[in-house]
Each structure stands twice: as structure tokens, then as C-alpha cells.
């Protein structure tokens, strides 16, 4: 599979936020690509509570800063008060954050919101391009806490100065919650049970080409290799929706088929940023002794630089691998780094290293074939 052609196709769908038009079109496309490998592929509907953002802005010091609501935070038609740093006595708190700060349930920011004395909060998300890079909403279906406005990192300096001065401000964070629908994709190859499981998330805040595309490329390349391999074991490949909304699709998939997480010999989790440009770091983690080292050897054999590989056994699993670990399953997880993480500027060809993404996909396919024998 040609990585450049794949990423160009992937990028063409544009915004693929869970429940939107781009999400639906991308799901149909990916199901078709999975079926073309010879697997039996189908779309599985996932119903959820969807937030449609409305007006979301901070007005202070004669300026207006527009952004997005925090998708699992409160809403307000408008509040007024002094602006100050988070942790101060100001009614509206301000802080700068890394968009990866809410990568796991019960993260520090979620706890801070639950305990907040602020009536409202503004956060500026810092990335390489300083675009608007939202943080994931693990409690999207049970929103809590004060209204939170997310703004682009490029607004951080101006808002920070206003907060330091205790400027008068007005905060609006509107939106409407209602029923939404997305889809998981389930592709199956026959063989002995329990099956080997390939798992990758497929939705995101924006186009997110480097963030999500590399994992989906590896998912397809591995599925294609497994379809043509001499296997004893069956395969189930899941591409799940709702990654940015608390892994909703993965929750639903494993609730419907608990054995996929608990009985699989291994769940291969193809996480974020597999082949992002300008940062070769890649965490290879498994709770199966020796498996992360074997994956690292396969990556090096496929042409991935060895030095930037962080090889870990055990510890805290991130992304959808956390869902497997929490259920007592065995996993092998790959997660990279991305200077454009969660930012709208994460687009082909700027944010993608196609050669490295291709090497990761080849190595994953080789490991998957070995594990399915």
C-alpha cells in the first residue's frame, strides 16, 4: 500500500469529528478499504450524546477571543467577572495547557474542574502552530464542572496579560446536547478462537492526518497481510469512533464482546501519531513480557530508527490500550509524538513522514502475522 496515496486519500475527508458528515464519509471509505483486503467488514452504529458547539468567546480588554466549548464541561449564556490565573480568587480563571493533558480518565485537569472555585475557565492550548487544539472529553456523556472555553495557543500571551492585570471580562460558552450517531468498523478473518485483535481509533477533533492516519494505515496493512498469511488464529480488526469523547466506540465494542479484550492472545493497539513528521519518538509498550522488545526489533528491521524507540513493559497504558489493560487483557501498544497534536494544521503532506509511517505499518503487519500463526 503506497503511504503517500493513502494519506492523500485520508486527508481529503477533512473534519472527522465524531458524528459529523466527514466522520460518516470516512467510515464508509474505511469499511470499503477493509473489505478490499478480503476481510468481512461491517459498520456498527454507536449512538451517543453529541454536543453541537454554539457561540464560545471571551471578551476582555476591548478584544474578543473565539474558541470552542470543552465538550464535557458546563455551558453558559454569559457571565461577567474579573479574569485571573487558575487557582486565584478571580471568577474566571485562565491557564495554558498541552492538549495531551487530558489523555486518560480522571486526569489532573478533570479533578481541578471538579474542585474549581472559578465560575468559568479559559484555557489556551499550546502546540507547534499554536492553533486551536482541543483536549479530549472523557466525560462527554456526563458533562460536569464550570463552563470552559478552549482557545488557540496564539491567544495565550494576550489573555495571560489580561489575567495578570485582573481585567474585567465576559465569557460565553454555548452549545446544545442531543442524540448523535457514529460507527465502529469491525473486520473479521476466519480462524481459531480467541482471535488476535487489531485496534485503532478513527475519529478526531479535526482532519488529524498524522495523529490518526498512521494508525489506520498500519491497521489496513496488517489486515491485508493477515488475510494472505498462513494463520491458525482468527482476526478481529476494530476501528473505533469517539476517541476524542472518552473512547465511546471502544467502550461499546468491548461491552458487546467482552472476550475481545479479555481472551485475545494480544490486542495490538495502533495509537496516535504513527509516522508524524519532525518527531521520531515512538513508545512501544506491552504488559506481555518480551513483546515490546520483539516489536522494537521488528520496527528496526523494517527501517524505523532504533534510537527514538521507548520500549516499556507494563506501566500505565495510554489511549485505547488503557481500555484493554483496565479489563485485564494483554496488549501491545504503539504511540508516537506529533508537534501538531490535536491542531487543525495537522494535514498532509506537512505533518506526515510517509516513509516512517510505512515502516511502522510493515513492522506491525509482520508482528501480527507472527502472533496469528
Long-range contacts (C-beta under 8 A, 24 or more apart in sequence): 1-217, 1-220, 1-221, 1-224, 1-361, 3-217, 3-275, 3-354, 3-355, 3-357, 3-358, 3-361, 4-349, 4-354, 6-213, 6-217, 6-220, 7-209, 7-213, 7-217, 7-348, 7-349, 7-352, 7-354, 7-357, 8-348, 8-349, 10-209, 10-213, 10-216, 10-217, 10-348, 11-207, 11-209, 11-213, 11-347, 11-348, 13-207, 14-207, 15-206, 15-207, 16-202, 16-203, 16-204, 16-206, 16-207, 16-208, 16-212, 17-203, 17-204, 17-205, 17-206, 17-244, 18-48, 18-50, 18-180, 18-182, 18-203, 18-241, 18-242, 18-243, 18-244, 18-245, 18-248, 19-48, 19-50, 19-180, 19-181, 19-182, 22-207, 23-182, 23-203, 23-241, 24-182, 24-183, 26-202, 27-182, 27-183, 27-185, 27-202, 27-241, 30-185, 30-202, 30-216, 30-239, 31-185, 31-187, 33-220, 34-185, 34-187, 34-220, 34-223, 34-237, 34-239, 35-187, 37-187, 37-220, 37-223, 37-224, 37-227, 38-189, 38-224, 38-227, 38-228, 39-187, 39-188, 39-189, 39-223, 39-227, 39-235, 39-237, 40-187, 40-188, 40-189, 41-185, 41-186, 41-187, 41-188, 42-185, 42-186, 42-187, 43-183, 43-184, 43-185, 44-183, 44-184, 44-185, 44-186, 44-252, 44-253, 45-181, 45-182, 45-183, 46-181, 46-182, 46-183, 46-184, 46-241, 46-242, 46-248, 46-249, 46-252, 47-179, 47-180, 47-181, 48-140, 48-141, 48-179, 48-180, 48-181, 48-182, 48-242, 48-245, 48-248, 49-140, 49-141, 49-177, 49-178, 49-179, 49-180, 50-177, 50-178, 50-179, 50-180, 51-140, 51-143, 51-175, 51-176, 51-177, 52-175, 52-176, 52-177, 52-178, 53-174, 53-175, 54-174, 54-175, 54-176, 55-172, 55-174, 56-149, 56-150, 56-172, 56-173, 56-174, 56-175, 57-149, 57-171, 57-172, 58-83, 58-92, 58-122, 58-149, 58-151, 58-159, 58-169, 58-170, 58-171, 59-169, 59-170, 59-171, 60-159, 60-162, 60-167, 60-168, 60-169, 60-170, 61-158, 61-162, 61-165, 61-167, 63-158, 63-162, 65-122, 65-149, 65-151, 65-155, 65-158, 65-159, 66-151, 67-132, 67-149, 67-150, 67-151, 67-152, 67-155, 68-132, 68-134, 68-149, 68-150, 69-147, 69-148, 69-149, 69-150, 69-173, 69-174, 69-175, 70-123, 70-134, 70-135, 70-137, 70-147, 70-148, 70-149, 70-150, 70-173, 71-134, 71-137, 71-140, 71-143, 71-244, 71-245, 72-137, 72-138, 72-139, 72-140, 72-142, 72-143, 72-144, 72-245, 72-246, 73-113, 73-121, 73-137, 73-143, 73-144, 73-145, 73-146, 73-147, 73-148, 73-173, 74-143, 74-144, 74-145, 74-146, 74-147, 74-148, 74-173, 75-147, 75-173, 75-174, 75-175, 76-120, 76-147, 76-171, 76-172, 76-173, 76-174, 77-172, 77-174, 78-170, 78-171, 78-172, 79-119, 79-120, 79-147, 79-170, 79-171, 80-168, 80-169, 80-170, 80-171, 81-119, 81-120, 81-168, 81-169, 81-171, 82-166, 82-167, 82-168, 82-169, 83-122, 83-159, 83-162, 83-163, 83-166, 83-167, 83-168, 83-169, 84-163, 84-166, 85-163, 85-164, 86-112, 86-118, 86-121, 89-117, 90-118, 90-163, 90-166, 91-118, 91-119, 91-120, 92-118, 92-119, 92-120, 92-121, 92-122, 92-169, 92-171, 93-118, 93-120, 93-121, 93-122, 93-163, 94-121, 94-122, 94-123, 94-124, 94-159, 94-160, 94-162, 94-163, 95-121, 95-122, 95-123, 95-124, 96-123, 96-124, 96-125, 96-126, 96-153, 96-156, 96-160, 97-123, 97-124, 97-125, 97-126, 97-135, 98-125, 98-126, 99-125, 99-126, 99-127, 99-133, 99-134, 99-135, 99-341, 99-342, 99-343, 100-135, 100-341, 100-342, 101-135, 102-135, 102-136, 102-137, 102-138, 103-136, 103-318, 103-319, 104-138, 104-316, 104-318, 104-322, 105-138, 105-139, 105-246, 105-322, 106-138, 107-138, 109-135, 110-138, 110-139, 110-145, 113-144, 113-145, 113-146, 113-148, 114-144, 114-145, 116-145, 116-146, 118-146, 119-146, 120-146, 120-147, 120-148, 120-149, 120-171, 120-173, 121-146, 121-147, 121-148, 121-149, 122-148, 122-149, 122-151, 122-159, 122-171, 123-148, 123-149, 123-150, 123-151, 124-151, 124-152, 124-153, 124-155, 124-156, 124-159, 124-160, 125-150, 125-151, 125-152, 125-153, 125-342, 126-153, 126-156, 127-153, 127-339, 127-340, 127-341, 127-342, 127-343, 127-345, 128-278, 128-339, 128-340, 128-343, 129-340, 129-343, 129-345, 130-154, 130-156, 131-343, 131-344, 131-345, 132-343, 132-344, 133-205, 133-341, 133-342, 133-343, 133-344, 134-205, 134-244, 134-342, 135-342, 136-243, 136-244, 136-245, 136-246, 137-244, 137-245, 137-246, 138-245, 138-246, 138-247, 139-246, 140-242, 140-245, 140-246, 140-248, 141-245, 141-246, 141-248, 143-177, 147-171, 147-173, 148-173, 149-173, 182-241, 182-242, 182-248, 182-249, 183-241, 184-238, 184-239, 184-240, 184-241, 184-249, 184-252, 184-253, 185-237, 185-238, 185-239, 185-240, 186-236, 186-237, 186-238, 186-253, 187-223, 187-236, 187-237, 187-239, 188-234, 188-235, 188-236, 188-237, 189-223, 189-226, 189-227, 189-231, 189-234, 189-235, 189-237, 190-234, 191-231, 191-232, 191-233, 191-234, 191-235, 191-372, 192-232, 192-233, 192-234, 193-234, 193-263, 194-233, 194-234, 194-259, 194-263, 194-264, 194-265, 195-233, 195-234, 195-235, 195-236, 195-260, 195-264, 196-226, 196-233, 196-234, 196-235, 196-236, 196-264, 196-265, 196-266, 196-268, 196-368, 196-371, 196-372, 197-235, 197-236, 197-237, 197-238, 197-260, 197-261, 197-264, 197-266, 197-267, 197-268, 198-222, 198-223, 198-235, 198-236, 198-237, 198-238, 198-267, 198-268, 198-270, 198-368, 199-237, 199-238, 199-240, 199-250, 199-267, 199-268, 199-269, 199-270, 199-320, 199-321, 199-324, 200-238, 200-239, 200-240, 200-269, 200-270, 200-271, 200-320, 201-239, 201-240, 201-241, 201-243, 201-247, 201-249, 201-250, 201-271, 201-272, 201-319, 201-320, 202-239, 202-240, 202-241, 202-243, 203-241, 203-242, 203-243, 203-244, 203-249, 204-243, 204-244, 204-342, 205-244, 205-342, 205-344, 206-342, 206-343, 206-344, 206-346, 207-344, 207-346, 207-347, 208-342, 208-346, 209-346, 209-347, 209-348, 209-351, 209-352, 210-273, 210-275, 210-276, 210-277, 210-338, 210-340, 210-346, 210-351, 210-352, 211-272, 211-273, 211-276, 211-338, 211-340, 211-341, 211-342, 211-346, 212-243, 212-272, 213-275, 213-348, 213-352, 213-357, 214-270, 214-273, 214-274, 214-275, 214-276, 214-336, 214-352, 214-357, 214-360, 214-361, 215-270, 215-271, 215-272, 215-274, 215-334, 216-270, 217-274, 217-275, 217-357, 217-358, 217-361, 218-270, 218-274, 218-334, 218-357, 218-360, 218-361, 218-364, 218-365, 219-270, 220-361, 221-361, 221-362, 221-364, 221-365, 222-268, 222-361, 222-364, 222-365, 222-368, 222-369, 224-365, 225-365, 225-366, 225-368, 225-369, 226-365, 226-368, 226-369, 226-372, 229-369, 229-372, 229-373, 230-373, 231-369, 231-372, 231-373, 232-372, 232-373, 233-265, 233-371, 233-372, 233-373, 235-368, 235-372, 236-260, 236-264, 240-320, 243-319, 243-320, 247-319, 247-320, 247-322, 247-323, 250-320, 250-323, 251-323, 254-323, 254-327, 258-327, 261-323, 261-324, 261-327, 261-328, 261-329, 262-327, 262-328, 262-329, 263-329, 264-329, 264-330, 265-330, 265-371, 266-291, 266-330, 266-331, 266-332, 266-371, 267-321, 267-324, 267-329, 267-330, 267-331, 267-332, 268-331, 268-332, 268-364, 268-367, 268-368, 268-371, 269-317, 269-319, 269-320, 269-321, 269-324, 269-331, 269-332, 269-333, 269-334, 270-334, 270-364, 271-318, 271-319, 271-320, 271-321, 271-333, 271-334, 271-335, 271-336, 272-319, 272-335, 272-336, 272-338, 272-341, 273-335, 273-336, 273-337, 273-338, 273-341, 274-334, 274-335, 274-336, 274-357, 274-360, 274-361, 275-336, 275-352, 275-353, 275-354, 275-356, 275-357, 275-358, 275-359, 275-360, 276-336, 276-337, 276-338, 276-339, 276-340, 276-351, 276-352, 276-353, 277-339, 277-350, 277-351, 277-352, 277-353, 278-339, 278-353, 279-336, 279-337, 279-338, 279-339, 280-304, 280-305, 280-307, 280-308, 280-353, 280-356, 281-308, 281-310, 281-336, 281-337, 282-308, 282-309, 282-310, 282-334, 282-335, 282-336, 282-337, 282-360, 283-310, 283-312, 283-318, 283-333, 283-334, 283-335, 283-336, 284-309, 284-310, 284-311, 284-312, 284-332, 284-333, 284-334, 285-311, 285-312, 285-313, 285-314, 285-315, 285-317, 285-318, 285-321, 285-331, 285-332, 285-333, 285-335, 286-312, 286-313, 286-330, 286-331, 286-332, 286-333, 287-313, 287-314, 287-317, 287-325, 287-330, 287-331, 288-313, 288-330, 288-331, 288-332, 289-313, 291-332, 292-332, 294-367, 295-332, 295-334, 295-363, 295-367, 298-363, 298-364, 298-366, 298-367, 299-359, 299-360, 299-363, 301-363, 301-366, 302-359, 302-360, 302-362, 302-363, 302-366, 303-355, 303-359, 303-362, 304-356, 304-359, 304-360, 304-363, 332-367, 334-360, 334-364
